[in-house]
Amino acid sequence: MDELAYLKVLDKELVVALGCTEPTAIALASALAVKYLDEEAVDRLEVYASSNIIKNAMGVKIPGTDLTGMNLAAALGTLSDSSMELNLLTGLTKEQIEKAALMIKEGRV
C-alpha cells in the first residue's frame, strides 16, 4: 500500500476522542442507552465489559475531572449528549459530576 492510500484509510477510519477511549466508550454506551429511554426511567445502570476494558477504564482519569473509574464514566454518560460520540465528556459541568457521584453513592451504578 502506498503512503497516500495508507493516509486515506487512516482519514476514513480514525475518530477523534477526548481522553482514553475505554471510559469514553463506556460513557457513550450509557448515553446511547439513555437516548432510547426516558432519562427519568433510568433507575439503575449495569456495565458488562471485558477485563481489558475494565483494567484500562479503572486506571485513567475521566476528562474534566480529577476522578477515575468505570462507574463514573457510565454515570456521566447517562448525563451526556450521545450525539457528541467519543467527545461526549467534553465540557462536563460541576453539576453533572456531582449527580454522577450521587448515582454511584446511592448504588445505582
Protein Blocks (a to p, Z undefined) as FASTA:
>chain_A
ZZklmmmmmmmmpccdehjfklmmmmmmmmmmmmmpcfklmmbdcddddfklmmmmmmpc
cehiabecjklmmmmmmmpcfklmmmlmgoiafklmmmmmmmmmnopZZ
